Amino acid sequence: MAVLRWEGGRISPLLPGRTLGFRAEGIRLCVGARGNACPLRAPVSGRSGRARCPECARLDRAHSVAADTIADDSRTYRVYLAWFGPGMVKVGITGEERGAARLLEQGAVVFSWLGRGPLMAARRTEEVLRSALGIPDRIPYADKRAVRAALPGPDERALEMAELHRSALAVGSWAETLQPLEYEPVDHSDRFGLAGLAEVTAAAGGTAVVRELVTGGAVGGTLVAVAGPDLHLLTPRDGLVVLDTRLITGWSLIGADPAAGVSVPLAEAGVGAGGAGGAGAGVQDGLF
């Protein structure tokens, strides 16, 4: 189940049908890095998905597996293949102890494990498959949300994933350093609440996306779906609105009437759209 975790440990379950409303106050401040508060309490842009000042961002990335700076990591890693929409697939790695958490954080509609082993072998496999199959290691969130309301059925999704898994196994050379894993697709559509998203989107006349929070600006509505960092909210005046929850970190938030709707800047959803869902948004912390 997806939840919002608040400072102090309180959590708010995010279930379809639940109403949600809050208002931003003050200014948005850097959230720090590696569990440490920002010593400067530096202001950060409202449109940033990271909510970190340059110095804290540098410190956070210096200890990131994604930055290839931890070559002596002794943990076991898994290589996965993830599907977000027709022709929209990626390869990635995650720590085995995390299970499928990374896939939920990314909003992967379907995924399958491909192999398991040491970090550097998993990283090399990721690079080999990117080159051999022409698939990326990351996909912008804007692109993911643009196709989320028009996905093919589960059989078609599983078939595309099965073909990708077979192609990855056929590359072959990576299996010398990793243990290959059988194709076992996991479909998150029900968990994300995507079954009725197409109908709600059509009835609402499309989808808008929150560009940023602003001081005094409110976001309120009824949850329709939750995929990765994205909350799909049906609002009283603006129809279906997607809030990338990475935009709320660093703000002081107070409760607001969900019926008040949205009073923050919005943009039309679309492939390649900017904002926190753009290609440069970086690694997100996830709701799951």
ChimeraX attribute file (.defattr): number of C-alpha atoms within 10 A of each C-alpha:
attribute: neighborCount
match mode: 1-to-1
recipient: residues
	/A:1	11
	/A:2	20
	/A:3	15
	/A:4	14
	/A:5	13
	/A:6	11
	/A:7	7
	/A:8	6
	/A:9	7
	/A:10	9
	/A:11	12
	/A:12	11
	/A:13	12
	/A:14	20
	/A:15	18
	/A:16	18
	/A:17	14
	/A:18	13
	/A:19	18
	/A:20	19
	/A:21	19
	/A:22	21
	/A:23	23
	/A:24	22
	/A:25	16
	/A:26	11
	/A:27	18
	/A:28	24
	/A:29	21
	/A:30	26
	/A:31	24
	/A:32	22
	/A:33	18
	/A:34	13
	/A:35	8
	/A:36	9
	/A:37	12
	/A:38	16
	/A:39	11
	/A:40	12
	/A:41	15
	/A:42	18
	/A:43	15
	/A:44	19
	/A:45	18
	/A:46	23
	/A:47	20
	/A:48	22
	/A:49	24
	/A:50	23
	/A:51	25
	/A:52	25
	/A:53	21
	/A:54	12
	/A:55	15
	/A:56	22
	/A:57	17
	/A:58	12
	/A:59	13
	/A:60	16
	/A:61	17
	/A:62	14
	/A:63	14
	/A:64	13
	/A:65	16
	/A:66	14
	/A:67	10
	/A:68	13
	/A:69	12
	/A:70	14
	/A:71	10
	/A:72	9
	/A:73	12
	/A:74	11
	/A:75	11
	/A:76	14
	/A:77	24
	/A:78	26
	/A:79	27
	/A:80	22
	/A:81	27
	/A:82	27
	/A:83	24
	/A:84	23
	/A:85	22
	/A:86	14
	/A:87	10
	/A:88	14
	/A:89	21
	/A:90	22
	/A:91	23
	/A:92	24
	/A:93	24
	/A:94	22
	/A:95	19
	/A:96	15
	/A:97	11
	/A:98	11
	/A:99	12
	/A:100	18
	/A:101	16
	/A:102	19
	/A:103	26
	/A:104	24
	/A:105	19
	/A:106	25
	/A:107	25
	/A:108	25
	/A:109	26
	/A:110	23
	/A:111	28
	/A:112	24
	/A:113	22
	/A:114	25
	/A:115	23
	/A:116	23
	/A:117	21
	/A:118	19
	/A:119	25
	/A:120	17
	/A:121	20
	/A:122	25
	/A:123	20
	/A:124	14
	/A:125	26
	/A:126	22
	/A:127	17
	/A:128	17
	/A:129	23
	/A:130	17
	/A:131	11
	/A:132	11
	/A:133	13
	/A:134	10
	/A:135	19
	/A:136	16
	/A:137	16
	/A:138	15
	/A:139	18
	/A:140	19
	/A:141	26
	/A:142	22
	/A:143	21
	/A:144	24
	/A:145	24
	/A:146	17
	/A:147	18
	/A:148	18
	/A:149	20
	/A:150	16
	/A:151	18
	/A:152	12
	/A:153	10
	/A:154	12
	/A:155	9
	/A:156	12
	/A:157	20
	/A:158	19
	/A:159	12
	/A:160	16
	/A:161	24
	/A:162	18
	/A:163	11
	/A:164	21
	/A:165	23
	/A:166	13
	/A:167	14
	/A:168	20
	/A:169	18
	/A:170	11
	/A:171	14
	/A:172	13
	/A:173	12
	/A:174	21
	/A:175	18
	/A:176	9
	/A:177	16
	/A:178	21
	/A:179	16
	/A:180	18
	/A:181	17
	/A:182	13
	/A:183	18
	/A:184	14
	/A:185	18
	/A:186	16
	/A:187	17
	/A:188	17
	/A:189	20
	/A:190	11
	/A:191	17
	/A:192	24
	/A:193	18
	/A:194	22
	/A:195	16
	/A:196	12
	/A:197	19
	/A:198	16
	/A:199	13
	/A:200	17
	/A:201	19
	/A:202	13
	/A:203	11
	/A:204	16
	/A:205	12
	/A:206	16
	/A:207	24
	/A:208	20
	/A:209	26
	/A:210	23
	/A:211	22
	/A:212	22
	/A:213	25
	/A:214	20
	/A:215	16
	/A:216	15
	/A:217	16
	/A:218	23
	/A:219	25
	/A:220	24
	/A:221	27
	/A:222	23
	/A:223	22
	/A:224	26
	/A:225	24
	/A:226	28
	/A:227	27
	/A:228	26
	/A:229	24
	/A:230	25
	/A:231	21
	/A:232	27
	/A:233	29
	/A:234	24
	/A:235	21
	/A:236	15
	/A:237	12
	/A:238	18
	/A:239	19
	/A:240	25
	/A:241	31
	/A:242	25
	/A:243	23
	/A:244	24
	/A:245	19
	/A:246	22
	/A:247	24
	/A:248	21
	/A:249	19
	/A:250	22
	/A:251	22
	/A:252	16
	/A:253	18
	/A:254	12
	/A:255	13
	/A:256	17
	/A:257	15
	/A:258	19
	/A:259	16
	/A:260	16
	/A:261	24
	/A:262	24
	/A:263	16
	/A:264	17
	/A:265	13
	/A:266	18
	/A:267	16
	/A:268	14
	/A:269	20
	/A:270	16
	/A:271	15
	/A:272	16
	/A:273	18
	/A:274	20
	/A:275	22
	/A:276	27
	/A:277	29
	/A:278	18
	/A:279	16
	/A:280	14
	/A:281	17
	/A:282	15
	/A:283	14
	/A:284	16
	/A:285	15
	/A:286	21
	/A:287	22
	/A:288	21
